[in-house]
Amino acid sequence: MVDCNGEYGGAILPDSLRWLWRDWQGLLRSKEQPKALAATLEKVGRGYEFTDGAYSHPDQGGVYFSDFPSGSVF
């Protein structure tokens, strides 16, 4: 049975992060800047309360996200 009060997640978090970031030093040694760091940000909307669940459609090129308090997907 899994303990759903967060103790299990807290217990495995350090090992999970070590696994996820196991190659981080190799990323820093790269001569090319990763695309994520080279991107520029542009504010395209405002007035949302709590946005989450961003999704980029590979064929249509659109970006979708939800605003939980309004129950809307944009």
RODO-2510 file (C-alpha; in nm, 4 decimals, decimal comma):
residues 74
     n   res          X          Y          Z
     1     m     0,0000     0,0000     0,0000
     2     v     0,1304     0,3466    -0,0896
     3     d     0,1196     0,6203     0,1722
     4     c    -0,0627     0,9119     0,0109
     5     n     0,0308     1,1812     0,2633
     6     g     0,3570     1,2790     0,0945
     7     e     0,5993     1,0855     0,3114
     8     y     0,6747     0,8345     0,0346
     9     g     0,7313     1,1070    -0,2232
    10     g     0,9564     1,2923     0,0172
    11     a     1,1524     0,9762     0,0867
    12     i     1,2254     0,8981    -0,2789
    13     l     1,2725     1,2593    -0,3953
    14     p     1,6521     1,2777    -0,3396
    15     d     1,7163     0,9566    -0,5376
    16     s     1,4757     1,0694    -0,8100
    17     l     1,6520     1,4031    -0,8503
    18     r     1,9937     1,2378    -0,8580
    19     w     1,8709     1,0125    -1,1400
    20     l     1,7081     1,2967    -1,3352
    21     w     2,0158     1,5205    -1,3107
    22     r     2,2778     1,2462    -1,3509
    23     d     2,4261     1,4032    -1,6677
    24     w     2,3997     1,7711    -1,5742
    25     q     2,7749     1,8326    -1,5887
    26     g     2,7866     1,7088    -1,9473
    27     l     2,5161     1,9579    -2,0373
    28     l     2,7199     2,2449    -1,8958
    29     r     3,0294     2,1455    -2,0924
    30     s     2,8464     2,1627    -2,4238
    31     k     2,9676     2,4437    -2,6519
    32     e     2,6212     2,4903    -2,7986
    33     q     2,3594     2,6680    -2,5946
    34     p     2,0557     2,4432    -2,5356
    35     k     1,7435     2,5575    -2,7213
    36     a     1,5536     2,6037    -2,3977
    37     l     1,8105     2,8593    -2,2799
    38     a     1,8312     3,0332    -2,6168
    39     a     1,4545     3,0946    -2,6375
    40     t     1,3064     3,4349    -2,5670
    41     l     0,9819     3,4815    -2,3778
    42     e     0,6940     3,7004    -2,4872
    43     k     0,3843     3,7737    -2,2792
    44     v     0,0826     3,7065    -2,4997
    45     g    -0,1999     3,7254    -2,2483
    46     r    -0,3002     3,8383    -1,9025
    47     g    -0,5841     3,8175    -1,6542
    48     y    -0,5572     3,4473    -1,5805
    49     e    -0,5748     3,3326    -1,2185
    50     f    -0,3941     2,9968    -1,2165
    51     t    -0,2639     2,8532    -1,5425
    52     d    -0,1352     2,4997    -1,5848
    53     g    -0,1195     2,2088    -1,8261
    54     a     0,0518     2,3813    -2,1173
    55     y     0,0504     2,1744    -2,4359
    56     s     0,2035     2,2496    -2,7743
    57     h     0,0295     2,0825    -3,0680
    58     p     0,2986     1,9386    -3,3017
    59     d     0,0937     1,9648    -3,6223
    60     q    -0,1129     2,2786    -3,5721
    61     g     0,1546     2,4803    -3,3906
    62     g    -0,0850     2,6039    -3,1255
    63     v    -0,0154     2,6286    -2,7554
    64     y    -0,2965     2,5342    -2,5194
    65     f    -0,3263     2,5804    -2,1420
    66     s    -0,5931     2,5719    -1,8759
    67     d    -0,7039     2,8325    -1,6234
    68     f    -0,8370     2,6243    -1,3359
    69     p    -1,0507     2,8832    -1,1527
    70     s    -1,2409     2,9748    -1,4693
    71     g    -1,2629     2,6124    -1,5881
    72     s    -1,1400     2,7165    -1,9311
    73     v    -0,8893     2,5917    -2,1857
    74     f    -0,7229     2,8532    -2,4049
***
